[in-house]
Amino acid sequence: MDNQKYLPSHIAIIPDGNRRWAKERGKPAVEGHRYAAQTTLPNLTDELERLGIKYFTFWALSTENLTGRSKEELNNLFDLIRFFLKNKLKEFKKKQVRFKTIGDLTSLPEDLQKEISKITKDTEENEKMTIILGLNYGGRDEIIRAIKKGKNLTKENLGNYLDTAGIPDPDLIIRTGGEKRLSGFMLWQSEYSELYFSDLYFPDFSAKELEKAVKNYSDRQRRFGK
């Protein structure tokens, strides 16, 4: 990237448009999710590593998804998450990538919870990059769970009880699919995040498009309310 001023430390993506991408191609919804999990997401993580981004959060499954999607679609999504985790563990170890999750995992299938726990533990000492997967995640749900855990809460210490404790707030949040809203994503952490909206469906959001979003970010002047 030429003439860039600075890179974001933490990029988060709200991937929208998988089902619409599949529908426009006459395919079932799962094919959009599959292409996203097996092609788009791995390509993006490779590009993020190349750019030197330290933290990457990907909102894979919202609390609304878990209650609003059909059992068949959810089972397909769970299978794709299993596929991603099992195929990435060796790579994460080799590339010194730490894996973490945000969200309420207790509602996920037990075997998936165990797989998440294993990969989280196996990569906890890695320091080059941190990849965070949002699973059964919702911003309001996260804040409510934080309030239940915390005592004598203030705006300075609430972050210690959020799912993202120890992780810097996202500098750049990208949403694909043409929708221009955050839908409750990282309600607390996004206070001063820069936002980038792409009309592309997520399966079409390539490494080149990611670089374009980062370049756009690097040209902005962040004031943090000052």
C-alpha positions in Angstrom: 0.0 0.0 0.0 1.6 3.2 -1.2 1.4 6.5 0.8 -0.6 5.1 3.6 -0.5 7.1 6.8 -1.1 4.3 9.3 -2.6 0.9 9.7 -5.5 -0.1 12.0 -4.4 -2.4 14.8 -7.8 -4.1 15.0 -10.1 -4.7 12.0 -13.6 -6.2 12.5 -15.9 -7.5 9.8 -19.7 -7.8 9.7 -20.1 -10.3 6.8 -23.4 -9.7 5.1 -24.8 -11.1 1.9 -23.9 -14.8 1.9 -27.5 -15.9 1.3 -28.3 -13.2 -1.3 -25.1 -14.2 -3.1 -26.2 -17.8 -3.3 -29.8 -16.9 -4.2 -28.7 -14.8 -7.2 -26.8 -17.8 -8.4 -29.7 -20.2 -8.0 -28.0 -22.0 -5.1 -29.2 -22.9 -1.6 -28.2 -20.5 1.2 -25.6 -22.9 2.6 -23.5 -22.5 -0.6 -23.0 -18.8 0.2 -21.9 -19.7 3.7 -19.7 -22.4 2.4 -17.9 -20.2 -0.1 -17.4 -17.6 2.5 -16.0 -20.0 5.0 -13.8 -22.0 2.6 -12.6 -19.3 0.3 -13.4 -15.7 1.2 -12.5 -15.8 4.9 -9.2 -17.7 4.5 -8.1 -15.3 1.7 -8.9 -12.3 4.0 -7.0 -13.7 7.0 -4.0 -14.2 4.7 -4.2 -10.6 3.5 -4.6 -9.3 7.1 -1.4 -11.3 8.0 0.4 -9.8 5.0 -0.6 -6.3 6.0 0.5 -6.8 9.6 -2.9 -6.4 11.3 -2.6 -7.5 14.9 -6.3 -8.2 15.7 -9.1 -9.4 13.5 -12.7 -10.0 14.6 -15.2 -11.8 12.4 -18.9 -11.9 13.3 -19.8 -15.4 12.2 -23.1 -16.0 14.1 -25.3 -13.4 15.9 -27.7 -14.1 18.8 -30.5 -13.3 16.3 -29.1 -15.9 13.8 -29.2 -18.5 16.5 -32.9 -18.0 17.2 -34.1 -16.9 13.8 -32.5 -19.3 11.3 -33.8 -22.8 10.5 -32.4 -25.8 12.3 -31.0 -27.0 8.9 -29.2 -23.7 8.2 -27.8 -23.6 11.7 -26.5 -27.1 11.5 -24.8 -26.3 8.2 -23.3 -23.2 9.8 -22.0 -25.2 12.7 -20.4 -27.7 10.3 -18.7 -24.9 8.5 -17.3 -23.5 11.7 -16.1 -27.0 12.6 -14.4 -27.2 9.2 -12.7 -23.8 9.6 -11.4 -24.5 13.1 -10.1 -28.0 12.3 -8.4 -26.9 9.1 -6.9 -23.8 10.7 -5.4 -25.2 13.9 -2.1 -26.4 12.4 -1.8 -23.1 10.4 -2.5 -21.0 13.5 0.3 -22.8 15.4 2.7 -22.4 12.5 2.0 -18.7 12.0 1.8 -17.9 15.7 -1.9 -16.9 15.5 -3.9 -16.7 18.7 -7.6 -17.7 18.5 -10.3 -16.3 20.7 -14.1 -16.0 20.6 -16.7 -13.5 21.8 -20.3 -14.4 22.5 -22.3 -16.8 24.6 -20.9 -20.2 23.7 -23.2 -22.1 26.1 -26.0 -22.4 23.5 -23.7 -23.9 20.9 -23.5 -27.7 20.3 -21.4 -29.4 23.0 -18.8 -30.8 20.6 -18.3 -27.4 19.0 -17.8 -25.8 22.5 -15.1 -28.4 23.1 -13.4 -27.8 19.8 -13.4 -24.0 20.5 -12.0 -24.6 24.0 -9.2 -26.8 22.6 -8.1 -24.4 19.8 -8.3 -21.5 22.2 -6.0 -23.2 24.7 -3.7 -24.6 22.1 -3.0 -21.1 20.7 -3.2 -18.9 23.8 0.6 -18.3 23.8 0.8 -17.2 20.2 1.5 -13.5 19.8 1.9 -12.5 16.1 -1.9 -12.1 15.4 -5.2 -12.6 17.2 -8.2 -13.9 15.3 -11.5 -13.5 17.2 -14.7 -15.3 16.1 -18.1 -13.9 17.1 -20.3 -16.8 17.9 -23.8 -16.4 19.3 -22.7 -12.8 19.8 -24.8 -9.7 20.2 -23.7 -6.3 21.7 -26.6 -5.9 24.1 -26.3 -9.5 25.3 -22.6 -9.0 25.9 -23.2 -5.8 27.9 -25.9 -7.5 30.0 -23.6 -10.4 30.7 -20.8 -8.0 31.7 -23.1 -6.2 34.1 -24.1 -9.4 35.8 -20.4 -10.3 36.2 -19.1 -7.0 37.3 -19.3 -5.0 40.6 -19.0 -1.2 41.1 -19.0 -0.7 37.4 -17.8 2.5 35.8 -17.1 3.5 32.2 -13.4 2.9 32.9 -13.8 -0.7 34.2 -16.8 -2.2 32.3 -14.5 -3.3 29.5 -12.8 -5.7 31.9 -16.0 -7.7 32.0 -16.8 -7.7 28.3 -16.1 -10.6 26.0 -13.3 -8.5 24.5 -11.4 -7.9 27.8 -7.7 -7.5 27.0 -8.4 -6.8 23.3 -8.2 -3.2 21.9 -11.3 -1.7 20.5 -11.7 -2.1 16.8 -10.1 0.8 14.8 -12.0 -0.1 11.6 -15.4 -1.9 11.3 -16.3 -3.2 7.8 -19.8 -4.2 6.8 -20.5 -5.9 3.4 -23.7 -6.5 1.6 -24.9 -2.9 1.2 -26.4 -2.5 4.6 -25.2 0.6 6.5 -25.7 -0.2 10.2 -23.9 -2.1 12.9 -26.8 -4.2 14.1 -25.6 -4.1 17.7 -22.1 -5.2 16.9 -19.6 -4.2 19.6 -21.9 -1.5 21.0 -19.5 -0.5 23.7 -16.2 -1.0 21.8 -17.2 0.8 18.6 -17.5 4.3 20.2 -14.7 5.7 18.0 -14.4 3.0 15.4 -14.1 4.1 11.8 -16.8 2.6 9.6 -16.5 1.3 6.1 -19.5 0.0 4.1 -19.2 -2.1 1.0 -22.0 -2.9 -1.4 -20.4 -6.2 -2.3 -21.8 -9.4 -0.8 -19.3 -11.0 1.6 -18.3 -13.9 -0.7 -17.2 -11.3 -3.3 -15.2 -9.2 -0.7 -11.7 -10.0 -1.9 -8.3 -9.3 -0.5 -8.1 -6.4 -3.0 -11.3 -5.0 -1.5 -9.9 -5.3 2.0 -6.8 -3.4 1.0 -9.1 -0.7 -0.5 -10.9 -0.4 2.8 -7.6 -0.2 4.8 -6.4 2.5 2.4 -9.6 4.4 2.9 -9.0 4.2 6.7 -5.4 5.3 6.4 -6.5 8.5 4.7 -8.8 9.6 7.5 -8.0 11.8 10.4 -9.2 10.3 13.7 -10.1 12.8 16.4 -11.6 10.6 19.1 -14.1 13.4 20.0 -11.4 16.0 20.5 
